[in-house]
Amino acid sequence: MASKNIFKTIEYGFAWMLLQLCSLIIRHISQKYLYGFVPKIGYLGYILAGRHRDIAFEGLSQAFGKKKSSRQIKQIARDCFISMAKSGAELLFAMNRPGFVRNNFKIIGRENIDRALSKGKGVILVSAHFGNFPMILARLGLEGYKTSVILRPMKDQRMEELFEPERARLDIEAIYSIPRKICVETAIRSLRNNRLLFIPLDQNFGTGGVYVDFFGRKAATATGPVVLARRTQAVILLCFIIRQKDDSHHIIFEPALDIKRGSSTEETTIINIQRITETIESYICKYPEQWSWIHRRWKSRPRES
């Protein structure tokens, strides 16, 4: 255990130094050179990060093994690493550059947000670790929307300290997923204040959620959006950010999700979490390289399997 902790400390230290170096470079280059420099970093990550590369291969094979060749799967994995590198670089580049955010991140379906907010019950924005999803929050903040986000605490506190001032400047409230009781109470309060509440819903949720179909396999999925909507009457909107060929972005806000009722509370939850998951899957199918494949989405398995 001690050796594992030492290894993690070294790993975090190396990652922090690499981030500081990249940040220094990014602060002093133009947007034009940003997109020439960063893909090389992404490809290097693909080569060096063997464990995460293997996780990506595994997930892609489970999702597309019968539809895509091994060569296509490797290409998607490589493009995924490059996409993540671009997203990270854009986050650093965007700090104190509101013009970059406004000009390169276009909102589509804004009327869906405004219509949902007009009900006064808050809005649950459901998304995924897809594209440069943190920039959805930044773009909304620049437009004056009061936004909260449920997120997992970062393992390296220095990362939190790096992004916290930017979140504060844009009035983005961070709600940490643990402790769970405080998370739920804070999320409900946020919705009752008619804020936007951003929830990514595409990571393995262990034994605490429900199992729904995701690329033909059962995946443990959080129930938060539907449970919170039922408790507060908040509107659920799905939203996604899509990188374009010229590295601009479209932030798409879908129409409000009409909650379908089941014969019980549990069935209602499962039905609607499944519908949300199907929409997330449809976006991944269209833009597979823009989803984060380095997470073991199917790690938890139902008891019967």
C-alpha positions, 0 to 999 in steps of 0.5 A, a space after each residue: 500500500 505504501 509503495 502504491 501511494 508513493 507511485 501515485 504521488 510521483 504520478 500526480 507530481 509529474 502530471 502537475 509539472 507537465 500541466 504547468 509546462 503546457 500552461 506556460 506554452 499555451 499562454 504565450 502562443 496564438 490560437 493558430 499555433 495552439 491547434 498545430 502544437 496540441 495534437 502532437 501532445 495528444 498523440 504522445 499521450 496515446 503512445 505513452 499512456 498504455 493503461 488508458 490506451 488499453 482501456 480505450 481499446 477495451 471499451 471501443 471493442 465492446 461498443 463497436 467490435 461487431 461494426 468496426 475493424 481493429 484498425 478503425 478502433 485504433 484510429 478512434 482511440 488515437 483521435 480520442 486522445 488528441 481530442 482530449 488534449 485539445 480540450 485541455 489546452 482550450 480550457 487553459 487558453 480560454 482563461 481570461 480570454 472571453 472573446 475566444 469562448 464567445 467566438 468559438 463556442 456557439 450555443 444552439 437551442 438557447 430558447 430551450 434553456 430560456 423556456 425551461 427557466 421560465 417555469 421557475 423550478 430550475 433546469 437539470 442539464 444532463 450531459 456526458 464526458 463528451 467533447 470539451 464539456 467543461 466549456 459548456 459551463 464557461 459559455 453559459 457563465 459568460 451569457 449570465 446564466 447561474 450554473 451549478 455542476 455536480 462533480 467528483 473531487 479531483 485527486 490532486 487538490 492543486 488542480 482544484 485550486 487552478 480552476 476554482 478562481 475561473 469557476 468563481 468568476 463565472 458564478 459556477 457553483 461546484 457541488 461535490 458528489 461526496 458526501 452524498 447527503 450534502 450533495 443532494 441537499 445542495 443540488 435541490 437548493 440550487 434548483 429551487 433558486 432556479 439555477 442550471 444544474 449540470 450533471 454528466 451521466 455517463 460514468 460507471 456508478 457502482 452499486 448505487 444506481 440502476 442498470 440500463 442498456 448502453 451499447 447492448 450491455 448493462 451499465 451501472 448508471 446514476 439516477 440523480 437527474 430523474 430523482 431530482 426532477 421528481 422532487 423539485 419539478 425541475 425541467 431536464 434538458 440534454 446538452 452536448 458540445 460538438 467539435 467541428 472540423 475547424 475546431 470551433 464548437 456547437 453547444 446543443 441544447 435539446 428540447 425538454 425531456 418529457 418524463 414518462 411514467 411507469 407503474 412505480 417510482 422505480 420503473 419511472 426512474 429506469 425508463 427515463 434513465 434508459 431514454 437519457 442513456 440512449 440519447 448519449 449513445 446516439 451522440 457517441 455513435 455519431 462522434 465516437 472520437 469525442 467521447 472519453 473512452 479511457 473510463 471503464 463504463 461497464 466495470 460494475 456488473 449486475 448480480 445475475 451476470 
